[in-house]
């Protein structure tokens, strides 16, 4: 009976063959078959050896196949002076050879006691080859008695199927990132005009409203009235006095000047019927003496540094009403021509009210931007170009806009990166890589690093891709997704599940399957865009097989074949479905 067990272990479908043979032959013939089987393993030295392979079928993970075989020797299964050199064969690829000996053989091999028997665990890892997918794992080798070869090489014996290659289904859809624009449809703007006053006075000079800046301001207000893209948010009237004289007087004077300007602006708005200029948008501010204006004038003047220092120090105390203020004002007057220049040139400019109008300007509409980008694209600024590119899904149109940005704003790293992202989507990898590198050379940035990582990953350089993704940390969720693809390729399925995130995607479903969660895989596919795609149905079929639901396997495969007929041949040979090779429900679908 031990010989029958051996053949049941090492000969595929032997049980069926045995039963069939028993119907057609005599007991004598059956004994002959068993004897032939015994001769194959040199039964006088080695008998009833059992091979247990886990997993069976073998599986590819991280570009390699791990082979683990437990070889069980029964009691008196190996003679004391026997030596066996065993070489597993995965397809046509020989794995490492190991030596197993009886207890009286001196060798570097593993000794197995004769009477008690024992086990030996064989482990090897081999780089995956394409012919492994539909290969068998066999064992072959030589049997020796002592140092003498006995019966030569024993016949190859299949001990497992190979190979499940489901990790290869990962989509290498590495994601690139576009830099965002800083386009603002509505931007705060301002325009200013000036109302000047005579020394010590706050009444409006008759000619002041006729000065060019005020005329231009009035025309602007009239134009703004009819412009739907301009919304006045406020008018601030900042009154100032020149810094000579007492501070209290100058503060009151600056307030009075602001109030005078307010009255003039309101009267103008009323006469022109400027509805946008309601009284509540006008605010007045009295700021006192304009010391900063004085300092700015001195910096631009030819007055020597020593005299500037005297002027600034004296002005700081001239506003006091006591004798120190009077002394300071006298000191300033003693500067002669220098002080006269201040009186004649500087101070008149400081006696003023600044009329500052704040407004929101609404920029071009989407349709206007698209039209301008084709008619006069060079008139658009970089933010407008970057934004306009987001208004189209046409990759060639996007690239045209980004190339205009590169031409007109060559030092902006964003336009180079975004051109690269578009080229990547157009599968122009060499050009895309050059654009990403240019972006990063102008300004080192994590987005370009992620995109270069995508190039490396797509080309198969996983090490380089990992390095760049580490440098791209924080650039966006695309970084973690890209790491997830590399995780699947490296056999790190738990990490892949985490990196693919909470959104539903085919790759997340695949990672869940490979991580031992086939039910989660099916749920994720059903909530993804691949719910009814060929690869989605096929993956659900694999998950169903792992859940041992043959009806679901057949249903999903049928739907997958309807989308992609080439998958029928794939399924017929896929080791994921090996246990159903004789199941009519399965074979009726794949035949």
HELIX and SHEET records of a PDB file:
HELIX    1   1 UNK A    2  UNK A   10  1                                   9    
HELIX    2   2 UNK A   14  UNK A   24  1                                  11    
HELIX    3   3 UNK A   27  UNK A   40  1                                  14    
HELIX    4   4 UNK A  130  UNK A  132  5                                   3    
HELIX    5   5 UNK A  166  UNK A  169  5                                   4    
HELIX    6   6 UNK A  208  UNK A  210  5                                   3    
HELIX    7   7 UNK A  212  UNK A  225  1                                  14    
HELIX    8   8 UNK A  247  UNK A  272  1                                  26    
HELIX    9   9 UNK A  279  UNK A  281  5                                   3    
HELIX   10  10 UNK A  291  UNK A  300  1                                  10    
HELIX   11  11 UNK A  305  UNK A  318  1                                  14    
HELIX   12  12 UNK A  323  UNK A  333  1                                  11    
HELIX   13  13 UNK A  337  UNK A  341  1                                   5    
HELIX   14  14 UNK A  342  UNK A  346  3                                   5    
HELIX   15  15 UNK A  347  UNK A  350  1                                   4    
HELIX   16  16 UNK A  366  UNK A  375  1                                  10    
HELIX   17  17 UNK A  377  UNK A  379  5                                   3    
HELIX   18  18 UNK A  382  UNK A  389  1                                   8    
HELIX   19  19 UNK A  395  UNK A  408  1                                  14    
HELIX   20  20 UNK A  413  UNK A  425  1                                  13    
HELIX   21  21 UNK A  429  UNK A  442  1                                  14    
HELIX   22  22 UNK A  446  UNK A  458  1                                  13    
HELIX   23  23 UNK A  462  UNK A  471  1                                  10    
HELIX   24  24 UNK A  477  UNK A  490  1                                  14    
HELIX   25  25 UNK A  493  UNK A  499  1                                   7    
HELIX   26  26 UNK A  506  UNK A  514  1                                   9    
HELIX   27  27 UNK A  518  UNK A  526  1                                   9    
HELIX   28  28 UNK A  534  UNK A  546  1                                  13    
HELIX   29  29 UNK A  550  UNK A  563  1                                  14    
HELIX   30  30 UNK A  567  UNK A  573  1                                   7    
HELIX   31  31 UNK A  575  UNK A  580  5                                   6    
HELIX   32  32 UNK A  584  UNK A  590  1                                   7    
SHEET    1   A 3 UNK A  50  UNK A  53  0                                        
SHEET    2   A 3 UNK A  64  UNK A  73 -1                                        
SHEET    3   A 3 UNK A  60  UNK A  61 -1                                        
SHEET    1   B 3 UNK A  50  UNK A  53  0                                        
SHEET    2   B 3 UNK A  64  UNK A  73 -1                                        
SHEET    3   B 3 UNK A 118  UNK A 127 -1                                        
SHEET    1   C 5 UNK A 110  UNK A 112  0                                        
SHEET    2   C 5 UNK A  93  UNK A 102  1                                        
SHEET    3   C 5 UNK A  82  UNK A  90 -1                                        
SHEET    4   C 5 UNK A 136  UNK A 145 -1                                        
SHEET    5   C 5 UNK A 148  UNK A 161 -1                                        
SHEET    1   D 4 UNK A 186  UNK A 196  0                                        
SHEET    2   D 4 UNK A 352  UNK A 362 -1                                        
SHEET    3   D 4 UNK A 230  UNK A 241 -1                                        
SHEET    4   D 4 UNK A 282  UNK A 289  1                                        
END                                                                             
